[in-house]
Amino acid sequence: MTRVARWLDRRGWLGYSSLVLRVYVEDVQNYDWYATPKQTYHTYPEVEGWFGEMGYEIVATNQRKAAQSLRERIGRFVWYETMMTVRARKPRSSAAAKRPAA
């Protein structure tokens, strides 16, 4: 699969192959995508909901703004982010906030 991805990449077609088959130019990425025994995929709202249920506040994500044009929508489908990043912070408890600093 990596050889196919490199061949497609040299011709500038790698992004378009995602419409049919997800392949990457690195062996590790192909392994992670296809060979891991237990793999799950999640959406930003789903992960942010998990943090919210645990009482964490979202600090930052790598989620992009909503696509405006048809070209942007198609581009996001073809060349989407392969990794989701969500950073969160647990709020300080009220008892810890009232405690004087040592």
C-alpha atoms as one frame of an Amber mdcrd trajectory, in Angstrom:
protein
   0.000   0.000   0.000   2.874   2.331   0.750   4.323   1.746  -2.716   0.976
   2.573  -4.280   0.716   5.721  -2.141   4.195   6.877  -3.139   3.406   6.266
  -6.804   0.184   8.282  -6.487   1.986  11.021  -4.560   4.638  11.434  -7.283
   1.849  12.049  -9.775  -0.118  14.381  -7.489  -3.070  12.010  -7.156  -2.670
  10.889  -3.544  -5.439  13.122  -2.210  -7.906  11.918  -4.830  -7.259   8.282
  -3.947  -8.927   8.994  -0.591 -12.264   8.968  -2.390 -11.763   5.239  -2.972
  -9.040   3.983  -0.627  -7.164   5.655   2.221  -3.392   5.172   1.694  -0.359
   6.984   3.073   3.251   7.398   1.945   4.560   6.154   5.325   4.433   2.501
   6.367   3.543   3.408   9.938   0.452   5.335   8.898  -0.764   2.500   6.680
  -0.201   0.046   9.531  -2.063   2.256  12.000  -4.972   2.683   9.606  -5.427
  -0.921   8.482  -3.640  -3.398  10.747  -4.383  -2.388  14.309  -6.636  -4.967
  15.967  -8.792  -2.520  17.908  -9.171   0.849  16.304 -11.921   3.409  16.698
 -12.681   6.743  15.060 -14.331   9.633  16.854 -15.699  13.087  16.082 -14.774
  16.357  17.784 -18.197  16.733  19.450 -17.937  13.193  20.809 -14.479  13.726
  22.358 -15.390  17.194  23.655 -18.490  15.646  25.231 -16.342  13.111  27.088
 -14.176  15.888  28.512 -17.297  17.866  29.455 -18.776  14.879  31.304 -15.581
  14.618  33.360 -15.683  18.322  34.229 -12.821  19.419  31.986 -12.893  22.593
  29.912 -11.653  22.502  26.318  -8.518  24.615  25.880  -7.694  24.000  22.207
  -8.403  21.713  19.243  -7.037  21.377  15.734 -10.563  21.407  14.297 -10.882
  23.664  11.261 -13.578  26.256  10.675 -16.633  25.225   8.677 -16.061  25.005
   4.931 -17.719  27.799   2.991 -17.391  26.882  -0.668 -18.097  23.628  -2.476
 -14.388  23.355  -3.289 -13.488  23.582   0.424 -16.076  20.928   1.316 -14.739
  18.509  -1.292 -11.154  19.290  -0.264 -11.923  18.531   3.372 -13.384  15.187
   2.390 -10.364  14.295   0.256  -7.572  15.801   2.395  -8.944  15.628   5.912
  -6.902  15.730   9.070  -5.558  12.314  10.005  -5.210  13.083  13.685  -7.523
  14.797  16.108  -6.072  16.915  18.884  -8.184  18.100  21.800  -6.538  19.715
  24.805  -8.498  20.194  27.990  -7.892  21.481  31.488  -9.503  20.347  34.679
 -10.845  23.403  36.492  -9.425  24.111  39.899 -11.702  22.938  42.673 -13.345
  25.619  44.786 -11.560  24.306  47.906  -8.158  24.554  46.204  -8.949  28.037
  44.910  -9.812  29.304  48.424  -6.722  27.735  50.041  -3.899  30.238  50.590
  -0.692  29.641  48.694   2.137  28.242  50.790
